[in-house]
Amino acid sequence: ETVSIPSANHDMPRACVDRSKADLEVIFAFLLSWPGVPFLYYGDEIGMRFLRGLPSKEGGYGRTGTRTPMQWDGSRNAGFSTASARDLYLPIDPQAGRPTVSAQEQRSTSLLNHVRRLIALRKSSPALGAKGKMTPLFAEPGRYPFVYLRQRGRERFLVALNPPRKPVTVSVEAAGLSGMRRELGRGVKISVHRGRCKISMAGVSYGIFRLDS
């Protein structure tokens, strides 16, 4: 697929636009297992919606719909402010079932808790941090999955990502890839046989595996 980067005068919607919770789980698995400093815009960790049609405010242009108040709970103004709704800088998402922090904290399978688990794993694992080495194991143009190794010192992780809805299976060199233990993920099966590592992935799936040191 071709990805276009919007200019300041075009929409810059939130990550959740036209994406399912499963899609977002894969996106965050990539973001928090990749080298460099991960960046989360407030509300993306609960899947806040992009409000279309809001007028630009202070140069927000098409990005204004991404800057609506943080949705903390189900109380007045989503717990963001006790002020009158008309006095808010931007309006609250008016749709029923808008995501909130308080609701997602209660569900172990929520997007918020998924992000928290990824952050905790990255924080406790130097190999997944900014200084960890990244080695591509399967990275073919226009093909998935995307598979890479993260390593620092003796600590190593294999990360496999399959964003499309189509199941895929690939085989990579298995040298040093024994003793895998899944830390996070779903829809991934890995087997090692005769020097090859077979990775079978369901559509929209991911896996982060710790390797024996």
Salt bridges, closest charged atoms under 4 A:
ASP11 OD2 - ARG52 NH1 3.40
ASP23 OD2 - ARG165 NH2 3.13
GLU25 OE2 - LYS21 NZ 2.59
GLU25 OE1 - ARG186 NE 2.80
ASP44 OD1 - ARG14 NH1 2.93
ASP93 OD2 - ARG49 NH1 3.35
GLU105 OE2 - ARG116 NH2 3.09
GLU155 OE2 - ARG210 NH1 3.11
GLU173 OE2 - ARG196 NH1 3.06
GLU183 OE2 - ARG181 NH2 3.23
GLU183 OE2 - ARG210 NE 2.64
